């Protein structure tokens, strides 16, 4: 199911963003004792001007492909709050790498965590890069 969500995600992404790279990480690409619940993705668009030039509908579609955090919908009675909203029913956890953030994302994606979720100092791992 996760591979199918990722495949569909990449097709939708390519319709909106002409070229770029996606870094994949997390339990989807790492052997762990527990089954992964999502695919972690960070997007690196090749042409930021093309992304900025999206019309309103395509910009809305693009934003729907990203994870959103700390969402408050004030028009509901009472207002509702969600800690995290992920695309594809939670099958993906997708973020946008803005120019200048590459080193931060590389450090985050290459960090190794122990079974309690703590970063293991000095340990690094690889991650998958998909280009389109």
C-alpha positions in Angstrom: 0.0 0.0 0.0 2.8 2.5 0.9 4.6 1.8 -2.4 1.3 2.4 -4.3 0.8 5.7 -2.4 4.4 6.8 -3.2 4.0 5.9 -6.8 0.8 7.9 -7.2 2.2 10.7 -5.2 5.2 11.0 -7.6 2.9 11.1 -10.6 0.8 13.9 -9.1 4.0 15.7 -8.1 5.5 15.6 -11.6 2.3 17.2 -13.0 2.9 20.2 -10.8 6.7 20.4 -10.4 8.5 20.0 -13.7 11.7 18.5 -12.2 13.4 17.9 -8.9 14.5 15.3 -6.4 12.7 13.5 -3.6 14.6 12.1 -0.6 12.9 9.1 1.0 13.6 8.0 4.5 12.1 6.4 7.6 10.8 2.9 8.2 9.8 2.5 4.6 13.4 2.2 3.5 14.9 0.8 6.8 14.6 -2.7 8.2 13.0 -2.4 11.6 11.1 -4.7 13.9 7.8 -2.9 13.3 6.1 -2.4 10.0 6.3 1.2 8.6 3.1 3.3 8.7 4.2 5.9 6.2 6.9 7.0 3.7 8.9 10.0 4.8 9.6 12.4 1.8 11.4 15.7 1.5 11.0 17.5 -1.9 13.7 19.5 -3.6 12.2 21.3 -6.6 14.8 22.1 -9.3 13.1 25.2 -10.5 11.6 27.4 -7.7 10.3 29.9 -10.2 8.1 27.3 -11.8 6.8 26.4 -8.4 6.1 30.1 -7.6 4.3 30.5 -10.9 1.7 27.8 -10.2 -1.9 29.1 -10.6 -4.2 29.0 -7.6 -5.7 25.6 -8.4 -2.3 24.0 -8.9 -0.8 25.7 -5.8 -3.7 24.3 -3.8 -3.1 20.8 -5.3 0.6 21.1 -4.5 -0.1 22.1 -0.9 -2.3 19.1 -0.6 0.7 16.9 -1.2 2.5 18.2 1.9 2.3 17.4 5.6 0.7 20.3 7.6 1.2 20.7 11.3 -0.7 22.6 14.0 -3.9 23.2 12.0 -6.8 25.1 13.5 -10.1 25.3 11.7 -11.8 28.3 13.3 -15.0 28.1 11.2 -16.1 24.8 13.0 -18.1 25.0 16.1 -16.2 24.6 18.3 -12.9 25.3 16.4 -11.0 22.1 15.7 -7.2 21.5 16.0 -5.1 18.8 14.4 -1.5 18.3 15.4 -0.6 16.8 12.0 -2.4 16.3 8.6 -0.6 14.0 6.2 -1.3 13.4 2.5 -2.8 10.1 1.3 -4.6 9.3 4.5 -1.3 9.4 6.5 0.6 7.1 4.1 3.1 9.9 3.4 4.8 12.4 5.5 6.0 15.0 3.0 7.9 18.2 3.4 9.3 20.9 1.2 13.1 21.7 1.3 13.4 25.5 0.8 16.7 26.9 -0.6 19.3 26.9 2.1 17.8 24.0 4.1 19.5 21.2 2.2 22.2 20.6 4.9 19.5 20.5 7.7 17.5 17.9 5.8 20.5 15.8 4.9 21.6 15.8 8.6 18.0 14.9 9.7 17.6 12.1 7.0 21.0 10.6 7.7 20.6 10.4 11.5 20.4 7.0 13.1 17.9 6.5 15.9 17.9 3.8 18.6 14.9 1.8 19.5 13.7 4.5 21.8 13.9 7.1 19.1 17.0 8.9 20.3 19.7 9.9 17.8 22.8 7.8 18.0 25.8 10.2 18.2 28.3 9.8 15.3 26.2 7.2 13.5 24.9 8.0 10.0 22.9 6.2 7.3 22.0 6.6 3.7 18.6 7.5 2.3 17.0 7.1 -1.2 17.0 9.9 -3.7 14.5 9.8 -6.6 14.9 12.3 -9.4 12.4 13.3 -12.1 
